[in-house]
Amino acid sequence: MKAVFFDMDGVLINSEIFYMNGTFEWMKELGFKGTFEDVCTIIGTTLDKTYDMLYDMLEGKYPRERIIQENDSYFEKHPLDYKNISKEGAVETFKALKDAGYKIAICSSSPLDNIKHVVEVCGFGPYLDFVVSGEQFVQSKPHPEIYLHAAEVLNVTPEECVVVEDSEFGIQAGISAGMIVLALEDKRLPNNQAKATQIINSLSEVQELVEKYSKKC
């Protein structure tokens, strides 16, 4: 193994549960009759794809512009403090991997400006070799394009890469790219992680498992 690629939301920051609870709240105000689990199917998608899915969940009763407005308004009123929701062990994991000589990238479906903001306030920057957003590609997760692009930029083969993900879409993207995928579990969210190479409970497990898979190659 030569490189480790991290998703961001739900992996490096504890944001998914906040986003899902908030989205469920404002959708109920618009008359949404579905479940929290239904809303969680957007996990791992780009904002553009998210709005398409929410439009369908609301049965086309509201124009896409209204859905975007409701979403933006809710999260402007309820902003996240990213530094305080950084996942335990994130910086330590980055440092250990960097010291061991691995290349590190963040490959997230979030907008690039948001990723860069999180990187800055959480102190991830010194450890990263590359940062990329799914919104830079025609195909978003579960398509493997984002991970294949990161491997190309960092001059490594897919077989030399480990992906750390949480969502079903993200896991599928890593698997389709031909990479080993570690899935970080969060029992509060109904993520289907069955296709992952291995499920982990904390980021502190990542370096040891990367070393383990390195020896198997």
SULTAPE-V243406 format. One record per backbone hydrogen bond with DSSP energy under -1.0 kcal/mol. CO is the residue of the C=O (numbers start at 1). NH is the residue of the N-H. If there is no record, write none. Layout:
CO:NH
CO:NH
This chain:
2:103
3:162
4:105
5:164
6:107
8:11
8:12
8:13
12:87
13:10
13:15
15:19
16:20
17:21
18:22
19:23
20:24
21:25
22:26
23:27
24:28
25:29
27:32
28:31
35:39
36:40
38:41
39:42
40:43
42:45
46:50
47:51
48:52
49:53
50:54
51:55
52:56
53:57
54:58
55:60
56:59
58:61
63:67
64:68
65:69
66:70
67:71
68:72
69:73
70:74
71:75
72:76
73:77
74:78
85:14
87:90
89:93
90:94
91:95
92:96
93:97
94:98
95:99
96:100
97:102
98:101
103:4
104:129
104:130
105:6
106:132
108:134
111:115
112:116
113:117
114:118
115:119
116:120
117:121
118:122
119:124
119:125
124:127
125:128
130:106
132:108
133:136
134:137
140:143
144:148
145:149
146:150
147:151
148:152
149:153
150:154
151:156
152:155
157:160
158:161
160:2
160:3
161:180
162:5
163:182
164:7
165:184
167:171
168:172
169:173
170:174
171:175
172:176
173:177
174:179
175:178
180:163
181:197
181:198
182:165
183:200
186:189
189:191
193:196
198:183
200:185
202:205
203:206
205:209
206:210
207:211
208:212
209:213
210:214
211:215
212:216
